[in-house]
Structures are given as structure tokens and as C-alpha cells.
Amino acid sequence: MGQRKFLGIKKAYIGFGANLPYAKHAPADTILGAKSALTAKGIRVLRFSRLWQSPAWPDPSEPAYVNAVAEVATNLPPHRLLQTLRGVERQFGRRRSYRNASRTLDLDLLSYENLCLRTLHLTLPHTGIESRAFVLLPMQDIASEWRLPGKGKALAVMIKALSAQSRDGVLPLNGK
């Protein structure tokens, strides 16, 4: 029975982002709170990157983002995991007003095992992942050997392909 349960555990990567305070908590605190909320929902955080800061996009005059990536173990299938992430976003005050709006919390399901999937509500791996320094640099903290599912492209290759402007704008928070 234990082995059967073990076979149901899957590894996934989740991107965290926030650039607005929630309940008087700074975005960095919100991200750490969201990490704890995932654990409380039975999603085991295996590794968690440093916190990173990145410029707001598409409007750099908005507050900068705090970002992180977590490697997690879960027995939830991908769509159910995504629903759980959306619930945690709502728990931390996320309102979806318009695309790329500033937010109290954004949780993205970046990849799930080596699954490639495209449905109305979920695309795996996450769309645009290979051009997003705010995902790739934190990912390097915890999974330097990770490869893009479906393409097999190495993380180091994707980071090297980033523009200097994109890469240089994403820095570890507090310089650590």
C-alpha cells in the first residue's frame, strides 16, 4: 500500500510572484505565507529558491515584483493542483482584474513532471517560461539540472539566451 501511494506522488515546479502588499504584509512576506499555505494543503515543498526582485512588466513604473520558485511533491493531478494554487491566491487577496495587472500574489504551475499539456485552462510547461528571467534565475537556485519538458532544453542554455537587460534586471532580494 505504501508503494502505491508513493507512485502517486509527482514533482512540480511553482512560480511565486507578488508586487502589492496584502493585509499590511510586504510582498516577500506574502510569498513566504503562500509557501506555508501550500504546505497546509498537503503540498510538500521540497526546495525553495531565494527571493528575487524583478521590474514590473509591462509597466515598469508599477512596484517591482518579488519572485521565487518552489519544487513541490504532490499527489494532486495537474488541473487540481492549479485549482489549489488559485485558491491560495484568493486567500492572499488576489483579484484578477486584467492581464498583467499588479497583484498581491501570483502562483504559476510552471511544470509538472515531464508532462506537456495544452487545455483551455492549463498549458504545461507554462507558456513563455524560457524567456522569463524572473522564473529561470530562481529555478537555477533549486534545480540547476532541470530541462524544459517537451524540448529538453537545459536551464543553463535558456538563461544564457536571455537578453542582458532581462537577466540584469532580476536580482536576489537583499543581495543574498
C-alpha positions in Angstrom: 0.0 0.0 0.0 2.8 2.5 0.9 4.4 1.8 -2.5 1.2 2.5 -4.3 0.8 5.9 -2.5 4.4 6.7 -3.4 3.8 6.1 -7.1 1.1 8.8 -7.0 3.5 11.5 -5.8 4.5 13.8 -8.6 7.1 16.6 -8.7 6.1 20.0 -9.9 7.6 23.5 -10.0 5.6 26.5 -8.9 6.5 30.1 -9.6 5.6 32.8 -7.0 5.3 36.5 -7.6 3.8 39.5 -5.8 4.2 43.2 -6.1 1.4 44.6 -3.9 1.1 44.4 -0.2 -1.7 42.2 1.3 -3.1 42.9 4.8 -0.2 45.2 5.6 2.3 42.4 4.7 5.0 43.2 2.2 5.1 41.0 -1.0 8.1 39.0 0.3 6.1 38.1 3.4 3.1 37.2 1.3 5.2 34.8 -0.7 6.5 33.1 2.4 2.9 32.9 3.7 1.8 31.3 0.5 4.6 28.7 0.8 3.2 27.8 4.2 -0.4 27.8 2.9 0.6 25.2 0.2 2.2 23.0 2.9 -1.1 23.3 4.9 -2.9 22.0 1.9 -0.8 18.9 1.7 1.6 20.1 -1.0 5.1 19.3 0.2 7.7 21.9 -0.6 10.9 20.1 -1.3 13.1 23.1 -2.3 12.5 26.8 -2.3 14.6 29.4 -4.1 15.9 32.6 -2.7 13.6 35.6 -3.1 14.3 37.6 -6.2 13.3 41.1 -7.3 12.3 41.9 -10.8 10.9 45.0 -12.6 7.2 45.2 -13.1 6.1 44.4 -16.6 4.6 45.7 -18.9 4.6 48.9 -16.8 8.0 49.4 -15.1 6.5 52.3 -13.1 4.5 49.8 -11.1 6.1 48.4 -7.9 8.8 45.8 -8.5 7.9 42.1 -8.1 9.3 39.7 -5.6 9.7 36.2 -7.2 10.6 32.7 -6.1 10.3 29.1 -7.4 9.4 26.0 -5.4 9.9 22.4 -6.2 7.0 20.5 -4.7 5.7 17.0 -4.3 2.0 16.4 -4.7 -0.5 13.7 -5.3 -2.9 16.1 -7.0 -3.3 15.8 -10.7 -2.3 19.0 -12.7 -5.7 20.6 -13.0 -6.5 20.0 -9.3 -3.1 21.4 -8.4 -3.8 24.5 -10.5 -7.2 24.9 -8.7 -5.4 24.7 -5.4 -3.0 27.4 -6.4 -5.9 29.7 -7.5 -7.5 29.1 -4.1 -4.3 30.1 -2.3 -4.1 33.2 -4.5 -7.6 34.2 -3.4 -6.7 33.5 0.2 -4.0 36.2 -0.1 -6.3 38.8 -1.8 -5.6 38.1 -5.5 -8.2 39.7 -7.7 -8.0 39.1 -11.5 -8.9 42.5 -12.9 -6.9 42.5 -16.2 -4.0 40.7 -17.8 -0.6 41.6 -16.2 -2.2 43.7 -13.5 -0.2 44.3 -10.3 -1.1 41.6 -7.8 -0.9 40.6 -4.1 0.1 37.0 -5.2 0.6 35.1 -8.4 1.2 31.3 -8.4 2.0 29.7 -11.7 2.3 26.0 -12.3 5.5 26.0 -14.3 5.9 22.3 -14.9 4.5 19.0 -13.7 6.8 16.0 -14.1 7.7 15.9 -17.8 4.1 16.5 -18.9 3.3 18.5 -22.0 -0.3 19.6 -21.9 -2.4 22.3 -23.6 -6.0 22.7 -22.5 -8.3 25.8 -22.2 -7.2 26.4 -18.6 -3.7 24.9 -18.4 -0.6 24.8 -20.5 2.4 22.8 -19.4 5.1 23.7 -19.3 4.0 27.2 -18.6 3.8 29.5 -21.6 6.9 31.7 -22.1 8.9 30.1 -19.3 12.1 30.0 -21.4 12.2 33.8 -21.8 11.4 34.8 -18.2 14.4 35.7 -16.2 12.2 36.1 -13.1 11.4 32.3 -13.3 14.7 30.9 -14.7 17.1 32.6 -12.2 15.1 31.4 -9.1 14.7 28.0 -10.8 18.5 27.8 -11.0 18.7 28.1 -7.2 17.0 24.8 -6.7 17.0 22.8 -9.9 20.1 23.6 -12.0 19.8 20.4 -13.9 16.1 21.0 -14.9 15.2 20.7 -18.5 12.2 22.2 -20.3 9.7 19.3 -20.8 8.9 18.6 -24.5 12.0 20.4 -25.7 14.7 19.0 -23.4 16.4 22.5 -23.4 18.7 22.8 -20.4 18.1 25.6 -17.9 21.6 27.0 -18.3 21.0 27.3 -22.1 17.8 29.2 -21.5 19.4 31.5 -19.1 22.3 32.2 -21.5 19.8 33.0 -24.2 18.2 35.7 -22.1 19.0 39.3 -23.1 21.4 41.1 -20.8 18.7 43.6 -20.0 16.3 40.9 -18.9 18.8 39.0 -16.9 20.4 42.0 -15.2 17.0 43.4 -14.1 16.4 40.3 -11.9 18.4 40.3 -8.7 18.4 38.4 -5.4 16.4 40.3 -2.8 18.6 41.8 -0.2 21.6 41.0 -2.3 22.0 37.5 -0.9 
